[in-house]
């Protein structure tokens, strides 16, 4: 009897090891893309421009980054559930107008014929509550009426912007310094004050980042957010209150948006109803650049902060180099597209 030869070739173990090593290296590089991009941008602009690493420029840079980072924190929770919030920019404008109205005009109680003026801390609290209420409205529309997040928040974008315009008939609330006689002074300190050399806005960003990271990693709420984004049906079957958790993520986003509105109005010492236009796009860009999947279930708050720094460093460096504002928009758009393409590459690598 003649035995047939086995033509099947045995794979070289060294080749298998090499391929798996390259795959692991590729996954690491893709997952660390935000850090790599930030490192390269910092090095590049530091080399070509002597003004980039000066103290004054770094303070300006961190203040700009703080605005987008705080918005991005709220947006991260929303996107982790597989949702989107397009109303954040309008909430920023509305929050500034609410604070401006309370400082300059007070709360008019026509029934009693009086005007009530609040101190700055109460004004801040009221403004934050207004932002959370808008977020709550988004969440209710999405979870209770089953409206797609894109449509619900797009509609709220117009509602909030319209309320901001209506509050002063399209005008600005100027000179938000308050009056000692009315006990409402101190609002500009929020935007102009500093502690240990860092502006208050940066400290707020740091505090909210630490709090958000803790919530996302160490609390049942955070784990449930990831579960909803990973597989909403499976999360629901496992006992997760999907509607409640989803609603709370939009409340968080509204809170962060209102905080940004307060900071900007304080920095400008004025409130304008158009403040915050296109801010929602910047926030989404920071989240995507930081590695959070638009499909939900994957990403980190810390990654969003890195993404916000990438955008901030890129724009700051382009301004220092005197690039055209139109060219800056094009470059920023290209970077965002590349980030989404790389995100899809990461998904494919994980599937393999």
Secondary structure, 3 states (H helix, E strand, C coil): CCCCCCCCCCCCHHHHHHHHHHHHHHHHHHHCHHHHHHHHHHHHHHHHCCCCCCHHHHHHHHHHHHHHHHHHHHHHHHHHCCCCCCCHHHHHHHHHHHHHHHHHCCEEECCCCEEECCCHHHHHHHHHHHHHHHHHHHHHHHHHCCCCHHHHHHHHHHHHHHHHHHHCCCCCECCCCCCCCCCCCCCCHHHHCEECCEEHHHHHHHHHHHHHHHHHHHCHHHHHHHHHHHCHHHHHHCCCCHHHHHHHHHHHHHHHHHHHHHHHHHHHCCECCCCCCCHHHHHHHHHHHCCCCCCCCCCCHHHHHHHHHHHHHHHHHHHHCCCCHHHHHHHHHHHHHHHHHHHHHHHHHHHC
